[in-house]
Amino acid sequence: DAKTTQPPSMDCAEGRAANLPCNHSTISGNEYVYWYRQIHSQGPQYIIHGLKNNETNEMASLIITEDRKSSTLILPHATLRDTAVYYCIVRAYTGTASKLTFGTGTRLQVTL
Amino acid sequence: DTAVSQTPKYLVTQMGNDKSIKCEQNLGHDTMYWYKQDSKKFLKIMFSYNNKELIINETVPNRFSPKSPDKAHLNLHINSLELGDSAVYFCATRRGVGGYTFGSGTRLTVV
């Protein structure tokens, strides 16, 4: 799986959009970009994933550059409950042997 | 109705003991995993099972033995517990190319 690079930490004011960047310059054509978050000591929570096109769901939007070498997770209106560690993971779907490999992520602190 | 449930939530035990952690999922997913999160917060995959068959074993000591009695359950048995086994253990499931669903974790403390 391709390596990802994320800033170790970011701050965001409550109510503003949080834009979390991720670099994955060695991504292959069959690799997806996944975003997860872990709030305090809870289990990681799936947020969104995409291959080429931008994606949006009820939690967030995922913007993938045309060359697919980087992406941005957007939380449109961050709240205090969005304070968490956010993981960007690039993974090819290889059938039953697929696995998620977590890096160190970005610690997002949402403040009043 | 919790999608992926783990028991117990907390486990404190002495070195040398044998203990088990249970995981049950009601999502109907085919693949289940065990992850370990150590004190430095690194999440590492340990095992994965697909339809009761072991698929991934990430060089975990053989004191750790996963068992999948059926598609909905993946248990983790640990023999001769060591201090370094103290961590949070997460069970997870996956269907196809979609996202994983994680349990809430079992915090194991070996004293």
Interface residues (C-beta under 8 A of the other chain):
Chain A: Y32 Y34 Y36 Q38 S41 Q42 G43 P44 Q45 Y46 I47 H49 V85 Y93 T96 A97 S98 K99 L100 T101 F102 T104
Chain B: V4 D30 T31 Y33 K41 F42 L43 K44 I45 S48 N50 I55 I56 V88 F90 A92 R94 G96 V97 G98 G99 Y100 T101 F102 G103 S104 G105 R107
